[in-house]
């Protein structure tokens, strides 16, 4: 092969390879463009723009009396687009940037004007479209910032970008904070009402289009969301803010006085089961207490003597004893243990007296003697009363009650029954025990407590809640009546006698229990729980109340530790609730009919009535009125003149009647004296000037 042919071969070979490579590139381009095109275009869009969720404003939580317990307020992050449409021109930007810096510095007072100006000039130089200016700015401050130089060019063109975030606040701060609760993305378990009703409160998120810019930052394309979020619904709780404040103050004061570790207070309305106040405090340092744990619904403990009510009711229901049956007090020996009365023996007394004086030995002996051969008969009562079950509360965190029966492996046939009789070898929360007492106050009707009465959206109810009835009648009416007498006797003759009120009757039971010190048991260190559970007024129960103080230092008997806050709360509530007062017979002396008054000028008649101490039921705003006399007060009915229509002068004196008729352009003919009883032209008829009208007075 000659040189020319060799060269041509090489050229053709190289050219062929180039053609093949070009064809391959062309095929690949067609594949990317037409076959894989949608995939890559979607990926490109996702890298440059995307939609993000816009958090909705959470619904409000209200107290029973309409006070705002929790709400969301808008909070803004302020950023600046240094190349927004209205300030792209260098002359516009640089002529006002120093004025803007001065305004920002003077308003926020966090940087000097030079620092603000340098920051914005650097952003302009670097073509920054998302410069951070300030975080946590409220709406009022945002409105002010929008009036600053450059930012006042236009809402979308002045360069100001306001990113809204919703901040949750509690207007009453620590009041009922644990019951209100909170939501946290890092906490899976819901807390309080915020967590339990988050599906209602959260609302529906909106959508906002954002664009990726240099630095991997996503900047909103528009200031407003493309899909507006839907605000959450409002929750109407059963909490009464005044009662909550009272409960927290009384509890905190007693905890400080006793140097106790923690405590709780629960106030419940007897008939409805609505919780009016829940307070929980834990000691964080000497004399300082905070709400860290909801002991009221999650604090399982041995209830101690407050549980004796259930033991006495079981005995009464089975007719094992009656309130006048005699029983010994002092010490009661069982295999391996002696049950003692903390105040020593008071001899042989009636069952009623034993309850009033809270004898441990008496109730342990009665339960052990009468149920020894059929121990499940006693525990069956506790199970029938659902003391072993959760209440099914509207908020999470309720502890599981622990009530043993003879089938449990830990049951001791010699010790469990008498120990349970006075509140040991079981675990109950304060709210669980209060609910049982509430059933006795409610004449046997056992209702589950509720924390929320209603869910509203835009002021309209979308769901309402009423107390769930756990048991229509937990015991016979006779047993309930005797139980009520026993509880009232505690304040008349027993351990609560020092706490009795001269103004109203209280029914309840003291409880002093030794509690276990963690895994070290009862003997490692003596710790006591003082509790007081009851209701008031005893004759017409309206509220039930439970006070628990755990690990008080020094005095630990319930009447001295849990009793004072119980009495303080009950007294203050009774004094502020007129419906709880005993009915007072009204005696009316002399003339019980209000003095008759002529219709006429409001100002004059008010002056007369005030001088006589007469209060009107309705105060008119107009200068004239018609009055209706009643036996309860004077009702003012507003009267308004309408031009071109006949005025209503019935009931008026002559002076006022002539004044109105004259102003209407009419000529009056008068007959009689006194006050107007009739007019020839009916009120409201169309009239013209110069017409004659006859007015008759009597």
C-alpha positions as CSV (number, residue, x, y, z in Angstrom):
1,X,0.0,0.0,0.0
2,X,1.4,3.3,-1.0
3,X,1.6,6.3,1.3
4,X,-1.4,8.1,-0.2
5,X,-3.7,5.1,0.3
6,X,-2.4,4.6,3.9
7,X,-3.1,8.3,4.7
8,X,-6.6,8.1,3.2
9,X,-7.4,5.0,5.2
10,X,-6.4,6.7,8.4
11,X,-8.4,9.8,7.5
12,X,-11.5,7.7,6.7
13,X,-11.1,5.7,9.9
14,X,-10.7,8.8,12.0
15,X,-13.7,10.5,10.3
16,X,-15.8,7.4,10.8
17,X,-15.0,7.3,14.5
18,X,-16.0,11.0,14.7
19,X,-19.2,10.3,12.9
20,X,-20.0,7.4,15.2
21,X,-19.3,9.5,18.2
22,X,-21.5,12.3,16.9
23,X,-24.3,9.9,16.2
24,X,-24.0,8.5,19.7
25,X,-24.1,12.0,21.2
26,X,-27.1,12.8,19.1
27,X,-28.9,9.6,20.2
28,X,-28.1,10.4,23.8
29,X,-29.4,13.9,23.4
30,X,-32.6,12.7,22.0
31,X,-33.0,10.2,24.8
32,X,-32.4,12.8,27.4
33,X,-34.6,15.4,25.7
34,X,-37.6,13.2,24.8
35,X,-37.4,10.0,26.8
36,X,-35.9,11.2,30.1
37,X,-37.0,14.8,29.7
38,X,-39.9,14.9,32.1
39,X,-37.8,13.3,34.8
40,X,-34.9,15.8,34.5
41,X,-37.3,18.8,34.2
42,X,-39.1,17.8,37.4
43,X,-35.7,17.4,39.1
44,X,-34.6,20.8,37.9
45,X,-37.8,22.4,39.1
46,X,-37.4,20.7,42.5
47,X,-33.9,22.0,42.8
48,X,-34.9,25.6,41.9
49,X,-38.4,26.0,43.3
50,X,-40.6,24.0,45.6
51,X,-43.7,24.3,47.8
52,X,-43.2,24.3,51.6
53,X,-45.9,24.0,54.3
54,X,-47.0,27.2,56.0
55,X,-48.0,26.6,59.6
56,X,-51.6,27.5,60.5
57,X,-52.3,29.6,63.5
58,X,-53.2,27.3,66.3
59,X,-56.6,27.6,67.9
60,X,-57.1,29.3,71.2
61,X,-57.8,27.6,74.6
62,X,-60.3,29.3,76.8
63,X,-61.3,28.8,80.4
64,X,-64.8,28.1,81.6
65,X,-65.4,31.8,82.2
66,X,-64.1,32.9,78.8
67,X,-60.5,33.9,79.8
68,X,-57.8,33.2,77.3
69,X,-55.5,30.4,78.5
70,X,-53.4,29.9,75.4
71,X,-53.2,31.6,72.0
72,X,-51.0,32.0,69.0
73,X,-49.6,35.4,68.0
74,X,-47.7,36.1,64.8
75,X,-44.0,36.5,65.0
76,X,-41.9,37.6,62.0
77,X,-38.4,37.1,60.7
78,X,-37.4,40.2,58.7
79,X,-35.2,39.8,55.6
80,X,-34.2,42.0,52.7
81,X,-34.0,41.5,49.0
82,X,-31.3,44.0,48.0
83,X,-32.4,43.8,44.4
84,X,-36.2,43.9,44.7
85,X,-38.1,45.5,41.8
86,X,-38.6,48.9,43.3
87,X,-35.0,49.4,44.5
88,X,-33.0,47.9,41.6
89,X,-31.8,51.4,40.6
90,X,-28.5,52.2,42.3
91,X,-29.5,55.8,42.8
92,X,-32.7,54.8,44.6
93,X,-30.9,52.3,46.8
94,X,-27.9,54.3,47.8
95,X,-29.8,57.6,48.3
96,X,-31.9,56.0,51.1
97,X,-29.9,53.1,52.5
98,X,-28.4,55.3,55.2
99,X,-31.8,56.6,56.2
100,X,-33.0,53.0,56.4
101,X,-30.0,52.1,58.6
102,X,-30.7,55.0,60.9
103,X,-34.4,54.0,61.2
104,X,-33.6,50.3,61.9
105,X,-30.9,51.2,64.5
106,X,-33.1,53.7,66.3
107,X,-36.1,51.2,66.4
108,X,-34.4,47.9,67.3
109,X,-31.4,49.4,69.2
110,X,-29.3,46.3,68.5
111,X,-26.8,47.7,66.0
112,X,-25.4,51.1,65.2
113,X,-26.5,52.9,62.0
114,X,-23.0,52.3,60.5
115,X,-23.3,48.5,61.1
116,X,-26.7,48.4,59.5
117,X,-25.6,50.5,56.5
118,X,-22.4,48.4,56.0
119,X,-24.5,45.1,56.2
120,X,-26.9,46.3,53.5
121,X,-24.2,47.7,51.3
122,X,-22.3,44.4,51.4
123,X,-25.5,42.6,50.6
124,X,-26.1,44.9,47.6
125,X,-22.5,44.3,46.4
126,X,-22.8,40.6,46.7
127,X,-26.3,40.6,45.1
128,X,-27.9,39.1,48.2
129,X,-31.6,38.5,47.9
130,X,-32.3,37.2,51.4
131,X,-30.4,39.2,54.0
132,X,-31.4,38.6,57.6
133,X,-32.2,41.8,59.4
134,X,-34.1,40.8,62.6
135,X,-35.8,37.8,64.2
136,X,-38.8,37.6,66.5
137,X,-40.6,40.8,65.4
138,X,-44.2,41.3,66.4
139,X,-46.9,42.5,64.1
140,X,-47.0,46.1,65.5
141,X,-43.3,46.4,65.0
142,X,-43.6,45.0,61.4
143,X,-46.2,47.7,60.6
144,X,-43.7,50.3,61.8
145,X,-40.8,48.9,59.8
146,X,-42.8,48.9,56.6
147,X,-42.9,52.7,56.9
148,X,-39.1,53.0,56.9
149,X,-37.2,54.4,53.8
150,X,-36.9,51.9,50.9
151,X,-39.3,49.5,52.6
152,X,-42.2,52.0,52.0
153,X,-41.7,51.8,48.2
154,X,-44.2,49.0,48.0
155,X,-45.2,45.8,49.8
156,X,-43.6,43.5,47.2
157,X,-41.1,45.9,45.6
158,X,-39.4,47.7,48.6
159,X,-37.2,44.7,49.4
160,X,-38.7,43.8,52.8
161,X,-39.5,40.1,53.2
162,X,-41.5,39.2,56.3
163,X,-41.6,35.4,57.1
164,X,-44.4,34.7,59.5
165,X,-44.1,32.2,62.3
166,X,-46.7,31.5,65.0
167,X,-45.6,31.8,68.6
168,X,-47.6,30.1,71.4
169,X,-48.2,32.2,74.5
170,X,-50.0,31.7,77.8
171,X,-51.5,35.0,78.9
172,X,-51.7,33.8,82.5
173,X,-48.3,32.2,82.3
174,X,-48.0,29.6,85.1
175,X,-51.7,29.2,85.7
176,X,-52.8,25.7,84.7
177,X,-49.7,25.4,82.6
178,X,-49.4,21.7,82.9
179,X,-53.1,21.1,82.2
180,X,-52.9,23.4,79.1
181,X,-49.8,21.5,78.1
182,X,-47.7,22.0,75.0
183,X,-46.6,20.5,71.7
184,X,-43.1,19.7,70.7
185,X,-41.9,18.1,67.6
186,X,-39.2,16.3,69.5
187,X,-41.7,14.8,72.1
188,X,-43.9,12.0,70.8
189,X,-46.2,11.9,73.8
190,X,-48.8,14.7,73.8
191,X,-49.0,16.9,76.9
192,X,-52.2,18.4,78.3
193,X,-55.0,19.9,76.2
194,X,-52.5,21.1,73.6
195,X,-51.5,17.6,72.9
196,X,-54.8,15.8,73.4
197,X,-56.7,18.1,71.0
198,X,-53.9,18.9,68.6
199,X,-56.0,17.6,65.6
200,X,-58.5,20.4,66.3
201,X,-56.1,23.1,67.5
202,X,-53.4,22.7,64.7
203,X,-55.7,23.7,61.8
204,X,-54.6,22.9,58.2
205,X,-51.2,24.0,56.8
206,X,-51.0,26.2,53.7
207,X,-48.5,26.1,50.8
208,X,-45.9,28.7,49.8
209,X,-43.7,28.7,46.8
210,X,-40.0,29.1,47.5
211,X,-37.0,29.5,45.3
212,X,-33.4,28.2,45.9
213,X,-30.8,30.9,45.8
214,X,-27.1,31.0,46.3
215,X,-25.9,29.5,49.5
216,X,-28.6,26.8,49.5
217,X,-31.2,29.2,51.0
218,X,-34.8,29.0,50.1
219,X,-36.5,32.3,49.6
220,X,-40.2,32.9,49.2
221,X,-41.3,33.8,45.7
222,X,-44.3,35.7,47.0
223,X,-45.0,37.4,50.3
224,X,-48.4,35.7,50.6
225,X,-48.9,31.9,50.7
226,X,-50.3,30.4,47.5
227,X,-52.6,28.3,49.6
228,X,-53.7,30.1,52.7
229,X,-53.5,28.0,56.0
230,X,-56.7,27.3,57.8
231,X,-56.6,28.4,61.4
232,X,-57.2,25.8,64.1
233,X,-60.4,25.4,66.2
234,X,-60.8,26.8,69.7
235,X,-61.1,24.7,72.8
236,X,-63.4,25.7,75.7
237,X,-62.0,24.1,78.8
238,X,-63.7,23.5,82.2
239,X,-61.0,25.4,84.1
240,X,-62.1,28.5,86.0
241,X,-59.2,30.9,86.0
242,X,-60.1,32.4,89.4
243,X,-60.4,29.0,91.1
244,X,-57.2,27.9,89.4
245,X,-55.3,30.9,90.8
246,X,-56.8,30.3,94.2
247,X,-55.8,26.6,94.1
248,X,-52.2,27.2,93.0
249,X,-51.6,30.0,95.6
250,X,-53.1,27.9,98.5
251,X,-51.0,24.8,97.4
252,X,-47.8,26.7,96.9
253,X,-48.1,28.5,100.3
254,X,-48.6,25.2,102.1
255,X,-45.8,23.4,100.3
256,X,-43.4,26.2,101.3
257,X,-44.6,26.1,104.9
258,X,-44.2,22.3,105.1
259,X,-41.0,22.2,102.9
260,X,-42.7,19.3,101.1
261,X,-41.4,17.7,98.0
262,X,-44.5,18.0,95.9
263,X,-48.3,18.4,96.0
264,X,-51.4,18.7,94.0
265,X,-54.9,20.1,94.3
266,X,-58.0,19.2,92.2
267,X,-61.3,21.0,92.3
268,X,-64.3,19.3,90.5
269,X,-67.9,20.2,90.1
270,X,-70.0,17.5,91.6
271,X,-73.0,17.3,89.2
272,X,-71.1,17.8,85.9
273,X,-67.7,16.2,86.6
274,X,-66.1,19.4,85.2
275,X,-62.6,20.1,86.5
276,X,-62.4,23.7,87.7
277,X,-58.8,23.7,88.9
278,X,-55.8,21.4,88.8
279,X,-52.5,22.5,90.5
280,X,-49.3,20.5,90.7
281,X,-46.0,21.7,92.2
282,X,-42.6,20.1,92.6
283,X,-39.8,21.6,94.7
284,X,-36.8,22.7,92.6
285,X,-35.0,24.4,95.4
286,X,-35.6,25.6,98.9
287,X,-38.9,27.6,98.9
288,X,-39.2,27.4,95.0
289,X,-41.8,25.2,93.4
290,X,-42.7,24.7,89.7
291,X,-45.1,22.6,87.7
292,X,-43.0,19.8,86.4
293,X,-45.3,16.8,86.6
294,X,-49.0,16.2,86.7
295,X,-49.3,14.4,90.0
296,X,-53.1,14.8,90.0
297,X,-53.6,12.3,87.1
298,X,-50.3,10.5,86.9
299,X,-49.1,10.3,90.6
300,X,-50.0,6.8,91.7
301,X,-49.5,6.4,95.5
302,X,-50.9,4.4,98.4
303,X,-54.0,6.5,99.3
304,X,-53.9,5.7,103.0
305,X,-56.8,6.6,105.2
306,X,-58.8,8.4,102.5
307,X,-59.4,5.0,101.0
308,X,-61.3,3.9,104.2
309,X,-64.5,5.3,102.7
310,X,-64.5,2.5,100.2
311,X,-63.8,-0.1,102.9
312,X,-66.6,1.2,105.1
313,X,-69.0,1.3,102.1
314,X,-68.3,-2.3,101.3
315,X,-69.1,-3.4,104.8
316,X,-72.3,-1.3,104.9
317,X,-73.4,-2.5,101.5
318,X,-73.0,-6.1,102.5
319,X,-74.6,-5.4,105.8
320,X,-71.7,-6.8,107.7
321,X,-71.8,-3.8,110.1
322,X,-73.9,-0.7,110.7
323,X,-72.8,2.7,111.8
324,X,-73.7,2.0,115.4
325,X,-71.9,-1.4,115.6
326,X,-69.2,-1.5,118.3
327,X,-65.6,-2.1,117.3
328,X,-62.2,-2.1,119.2
329,X,-59.5,0.4,118.3
330,X,-55.8,0.5,119.2
331,X,-53.7,-2.4,117.9
332,X,-54.7,-5.3,115.6
333,X,-52.3,-8.1,115.1
334,X,-52.0,-10.1,112.0
335,X,-49.3,-12.7,111.2
336,X,-46.0,-10.9,110.9
337,X,-47.4,-7.4,111.5
338,X,-49.3,-5.2,114.0
339,X,-51.6,-2.5,112.7
340,X,-51.7,0.5,115.0
341,X,-53.7,3.7,115.3
342,X,-51.4,6.7,115.1
343,X,-53.2,8.5,118.0
344,X,-53.4,5.4,120.2
345,X,-56.5,3.5,121.2
346,X,-59.8,5.3,121.9
347,X,-61.4,2.1,123.3
348,X,-64.4,0.3,122.0
349,X,-66.4,2.7,119.9
350,X,-69.1,2.7,117.2
351,X,-68.2,2.2,113.6
352,X,-69.2,5.8,113.0
353,X,-66.8,7.0,115.7
354,X,-64.0,4.7,114.3
355,X,-64.4,6.3,110.9
356,X,-64.5,9.9,112.3
357,X,-61.3,9.2,114.3
358,X,-59.7,7.3,111.4
359,X,-58.9,4.1,113.3
360,X,-56.6,1.9,111.2
361,X,-57.0,-1.1,113.6
362,X,-60.8,-0.9,113.5
363,X,-61.2,-1.0,109.8
364,X,-58.5,-3.6,109.3
365,X,-60.1,-5.9,111.9
366,X,-63.6,-5.4,110.5
367,X,-62.6,-6.1,106.9
368,X,-60.4,-9.1,107.8
369,X,-62.9,-10.7,110.1
370,X,-65.9,-10.3,107.8
371,X,-64.2,-11.1,104.5
372,X,-61.5,-13.6,105.6
373,X,-63.3,-16.6,104.3
374,X,-64.4,-14.9,101.0
375,X,-61.7,-12.3,100.3
376,X,-62.8,-11.7,96.7
377,X,-66.1,-10.5,98.0
378,X,-64.4,-7.4,99.3
379,X,-62.2,-6.8,96.2
380,X,-65.2,-7.4,93.9
381,X,-66.8,-4.2,95.3
382,X,-63.6,-2.3,94.4
383,X,-63.8,-3.7,90.9
384,X,-67.5,-3.0,90.6
385,X,-66.7,0.6,91.5
386,X,-64.1,0.5,88.6
387,X,-61.3,1.6,91.0
388,X,-59.0,-0.7,89.1
389,X,-59.6,1.0,85.8
390,X,-58.5,4.3,84.2
391,X,-61.0,7.1,84.1
392,X,-60.5,7.6,80.3
393,X,-59.6,11.2,80.6
394,X,-59.6,13.7,77.8
395,X,-55.9,14.3,78.3
396,X,-53.1,11.8,78.2
397,X,-50.8,10.7,81.0
398,X,-53.3,9.0,83.3
399,X,-51.6,6.3,85.5
400,X,-53.0,2.8,85.6
401,X,-54.6,2.1,89.0
402,X,-53.3,-0.9,90.9
403,X,-55.9,-2.7,92.9
404,X,-55.1,-6.3,93.8
405,X,-57.4,-9.3,94.2
406,X,-56.9,-12.8,95.5
407,X,-56.0,-14.1,92.0
408,X,-52.8,-11.9,91.9
409,X,-49.5,-13.6,92.5
410,X,-48.5,-10.9,95.0
411,X,-51.7,-11.5,97.1
412,X,-51.0,-12.6,100.7
413,X,-54.0,-14.3,102.3
414,X,-53.0,-13.1,105.7
415,X,-51.9,-9.6,105.1
416,X,-53.3,-8.2,101.8
417,X,-56.9,-7.8,102.9
418,X,-56.3,-5.9,106.2
419,X,-53.6,-3.8,104.6
420,X,-55.9,-2.8,101.8
421,X,-58.7,-1.9,104.2
422,X,-56.8,1.2,105.3
423,X,-55.3,2.1,101.9
424,X,-52.1,0.1,101.4
425,X,-51.0,-2.5,98.9
426,X,-52.7,-0.5,96.1
427,X,-51.9,2.5,93.9
428,X,-54.4,5.3,93.1
429,X,-54.1,8.8,91.7
430,X,-55.5,11.8,93.5
431,X,-58.0,12.3,90.7
432,X,-59.2,8.7,90.8
433,X,-59.9,8.9,94.5
434,X,-61.6,12.3,94.2
435,X,-63.9,10.9,91.5
436,X,-65.0,8.2,93.9
437,X,-65.7,10.8,96.7
438,X,-67.5,12.8,94.0
439,X,-69.8,9.9,93.3
440,X,-70.8,9.8,97.0
441,X,-71.5,13.5,96.9
442,X,-73.5,13.0,93.7
443,X,-75.8,10.5,95.6
444,X,-74.1,7.5,94.0
445,X,-73.8,8.7,90.4
446,X,-70.2,8.0,89.3
447,X,-69.1,10.3,86.5
448,X,-65.7,10.6,84.7
449,X,-64.0,14.0,85.1
450,X,-63.9,16.2,82.0
451,X,-61.4,19.0,81.1
452,X,-63.0,20.2,77.8
453,X,-66.7,21.1,77.3
454,X,-66.7,22.3,73.7
455,X,-64.7,22.7,70.5
456,X,-65.6,25.8,68.4
457,X,-64.6,27.1,65.0
458,X,-65.3,30.7,64.1
459,X,-67.4,31.0,67.2
460,X,-69.7,28.0,66.2
461,X,-69.7,24.8,68.3
462,X,-68.5,21.8,66.2
463,X,-68.3,19.3,69.1
464,X,-69.6,19.3,72.7
465,X,-68.7,17.1,75.6
466,X,-70.5,16.0,78.7
467,X,-69.4,13.8,81.6
468,X,-69.4,10.1,80.8
469,X,-71.4,8.1,83.5
470,X,-69.2,5.3,84.7
471,X,-71.9,3.9,87.1
472,X,-75.4,5.2,87.6
473,X,-75.5,4.0,91.2
474,X,-72.4,2.7,92.8
475,X,-74.2,1.5,95.9
476,X,-77.7,1.4,97.5
477,X,-79.2,4.8,98.5
478,X,-79.1,3.7,102.1
479,X,-75.3,3.0,101.9
480,X,-74.7,6.3,100.1
481,X,-76.7,8.2,102.8
482,X,-74.7,6.5,105.6
483,X,-71.4,7.3,103.8
484,X,-72.4,10.9,103.5
485,X,-73.1,11.0,107.3
486,X,-69.8,9.4,108.0
487,X,-67.9,12.0,105.9
488,X,-69.8,14.9,107.5
489,X,-69.1,13.4,110.9
490,X,-65.4,13.8,110.4
491,X,-65.8,17.6,110.5
492,X,-68.4,17.5,113.3
493,X,-66.7,15.2,115.7
494,X,-63.5,13.7,114.1
495,X,-60.1,14.5,112.7
496,X,-61.4,17.4,110.7
497,X,-63.2,19.1,113.5
498,X,-60.6,21.9,113.7
499,X,-61.3,22.7,110.1
500,X,-65.1,22.9,110.3
501,X,-66.7,26.2,109.1
502,X,-69.4,28.0,111.0
503,X,-70.9,29.2,107.7
504,X,-71.3,26.0,105.7
505,X,-71.0,22.3,106.2
506,X,-68.1,20.2,104.9
507,X,-67.9,16.5,104.3
508,X,-64.6,14.6,103.8
509,X,-61.8,12.5,105.1
510,X,-58.3,13.0,106.2
511,X,-55.5,10.7,105.1
512,X,-52.0,10.2,106.4
513,X,-50.1,7.5,104.6
514,X,-46.5,6.3,104.8
515,X,-45.2,6.0,101.2
516,X,-42.3,3.9,99.9
517,X,-39.0,5.6,99.2
518,X,-38.5,4.4,95.7
519,X,-37.0,0.9,95.5
520,X,-35.8,1.1,99.1
521,X,-39.3,0.5,100.5
522,X,-41.0,1.9,103.5
523,X,-38.3,1.6,106.1
524,X,-35.3,3.2,104.3
525,X,-36.6,6.7,105.2
526,X,-40.0,7.6,106.6
527,X,-41.9,9.6,104.0
528,X,-45.5,10.6,104.4
529,X,-48.3,11.7,102.2
530,X,-50.9,13.9,103.7
531,X,-54.2,14.2,101.9
532,X,-57.7,15.6,102.4
533,X,-60.6,14.6,100.2
534,X,-64.1,15.9,100.5
535,X,-66.9,18.1,99.2
536,X,-68.9,21.2,100.1
537,X,-71.5,22.3,101.1
538,X,-72.3,19.0,102.6
539,X,-76.1,19.5,102.5
540,X,-76.1,20.5,98.8
541,X,-72.8,19.4,97.4
542,X,-71.5,21.6,94.5
543,X,-67.7,21.1,94.5
544,X,-65.5,18.2,95.5
545,X,-61.9,18.9,96.4
546,X,-58.7,16.8,96.9
547,X,-55.5,18.2,98.4
548,X,-52.3,16.1,98.5
549,X,-49.0,17.1,100.1
550,X,-46.1,14.6,99.7
551,X,-43.1,14.3,102.0
552,X,-43.8,17.3,104.4
553,X,-41.0,18.0,106.9
554,X,-41.9,18.1,110.6
555,X,-45.7,17.8,111.1
556,X,-47.3,15.4,108.6
557,X,-50.8,14.7,109.9
558,X,-53.3,15.5,107.2
559,X,-55.5,17.8,109.3
560,X,-52.5,20.0,109.9
561,X,-50.9,19.8,106.5
562,X,-53.5,19.1,103.8
563,X,-56.4,20.6,105.8
564,X,-55.4,24.3,105.7
565,X,-55.3,24.6,101.9
566,X,-58.5,22.6,101.7
567,X,-60.3,25.0,104.1
568,X,-58.8,28.1,102.4
569,X,-60.0,27.1,98.9
570,X,-63.4,26.0,100.2
571,X,-63.9,29.3,102.1
572,X,-62.9,31.5,99.2
573,X,-65.1,29.6,96.7
574,X,-68.1,29.6,99.1
575,X,-67.7,33.4,99.8
576,X,-67.7,34.2,96.0
577,X,-70.5,31.9,94.9
578,X,-73.9,33.3,95.8
579,X,-75.7,30.2,94.6
580,X,-74.1,28.2,97.4
581,X,-75.6,30.3,100.2
582,X,-78.5,29.0,102.1
583,X,-81.8,30.5,100.9
584,X,-82.7,33.6,102.9
585,X,-86.4,34.4,103.2
586,X,-87.2,37.8,101.8
587,X,-89.5,40.0,103.9
588,X,-91.0,43.0,102.2
589,X,-92.1,45.8,104.5
590,X,-94.5,48.6,103.6
591,X,-95.4,49.5,100.0
592,X,-93.8,47.0,97.7
593,X,-94.9,48.7,94.5
594,X,-92.5,51.2,92.8
595,X,-93.8,54.7,92.5
596,X,-95.6,55.5,89.3
597,X,-93.8,57.9,86.9
598,X,-94.8,59.8,83.9
599,X,-93.0,59.2,80.6
600,X,-90.8,62.1,79.7
601,X,-87.3,63.3,79.8
602,X,-84.8,60.7,80.9
603,X,-82.4,63.1,82.6
604,X,-85.0,64.5,85.0
605,X,-86.6,61.2,86.0
606,X,-83.2,59.6,86.6
607,X,-82.4,62.5,89.0
608,X,-85.6,61.9,91.0
609,X,-85.1,58.2,91.1
610,X,-81.5,58.5,92.3
611,X,-82.6,60.8,95.1
612,X,-85.0,58.1,96.3
613,X,-82.5,55.3,95.8
614,X,-84.6,53.6,93.1
615,X,-82.6,51.8,90.4
616,X,-83.9,51.4,86.9
617,X,-83.8,48.0,85.3
618,X,-83.0,49.5,81.9
619,X,-81.3,52.8,81.3
620,X,-82.4,54.6,78.1
621,X,-79.9,56.4,76.0
622,X,-82.4,58.6,74.2
623,X,-83.6,61.9,75.8
624,X,-87.2,60.6,76.1
625,X,-88.6,57.4,77.4
626,X,-91.8,55.5,78.2
627,X,-91.8,53.7,81.5
628,X,-93.5,50.6,82.7
629,X,-94.0,50.1,86.5
630,X,-93.3,46.7,87.9
631,X,-93.0,45.2,91.4
632,X,-89.3,44.5,90.8
633,X,-88.1,47.8,89.4
634,X,-88.6,50.4,86.7
635,X,-88.2,49.4,83.1
636,X,-87.2,52.2,80.8
637,X,-88.2,51.9,77.1
638,X,-86.4,54.1,74.7
639,X,-88.4,56.5,72.6
640,X,-86.9,58.0,69.4
641,X,-88.5,60.8,67.3
642,X,-88.8,60.2,63.6
643,X,-89.3,63.3,61.3
644,X,-92.6,63.3,59.4
645,X,-94.3,60.7,61.8
646,X,-96.6,61.4,64.7
647,X,-94.7,61.1,68.0
648,X,-96.0,58.9,70.8
649,X,-96.9,61.1,73.8
650,X,-98.9,58.6,75.8
651,X,-97.9,58.6,79.4
652,X,-96.3,62.0,79.3
653,X,-97.0,65.1,81.2
654,X,-98.5,68.1,79.3
655,X,-95.1,69.9,79.2
656,X,-93.3,67.1,77.4
657,X,-96.2,66.3,75.2
658,X,-96.6,69.9,73.9
659,X,-92.9,70.1,73.3
660,X,-92.8,67.1,71.1
661,X,-96.1,67.9,69.3
662,X,-94.9,71.5,68.6
663,X,-91.5,70.2,67.3
664,X,-93.4,68.0,64.8
665,X,-95.3,71.1,63.5
666,X,-98.7,70.2,64.8
667,X,-101.3,72.3,66.7
668,X,-102.4,70.7,69.9
669,X,-105.9,70.9,71.5
670,X,-105.7,69.8,75.2
671,X,-108.5,68.2,77.3
672,X,-108.2,67.2,80.9
673,X,-105.2,67.2,83.3
674,X,-102.6,64.7,84.5
675,X,-100.8,62.6,82.0
676,X,-101.7,61.8,78.4
677,X,-104.0,58.8,78.0
678,X,-104.9,59.3,74.3
679,X,-104.0,61.2,71.1
680,X,-106.3,61.7,68.1
681,X,-103.5,60.9,65.6
682,X,-102.1,57.5,66.2
683,X,-98.3,57.3,66.9
684,X,-96.3,56.5,63.8
685,X,-98.8,58.0,61.3
686,X,-97.6,60.3,58.6
687,X,-98.2,64.0,59.4
688,X,-97.8,67.4,57.8
689,X,-97.2,70.8,59.3
690,X,-100.2,72.7,60.6
691,X,-102.3,69.6,61.3
692,X,-104.4,69.7,64.5
693,X,-104.2,66.9,67.1
694,X,-106.3,66.5,70.2
695,X,-104.6,65.3,73.4
696,X,-106.5,63.9,76.3
697,X,-105.1,63.8,79.8
698,X,-106.3,62.1,83.0
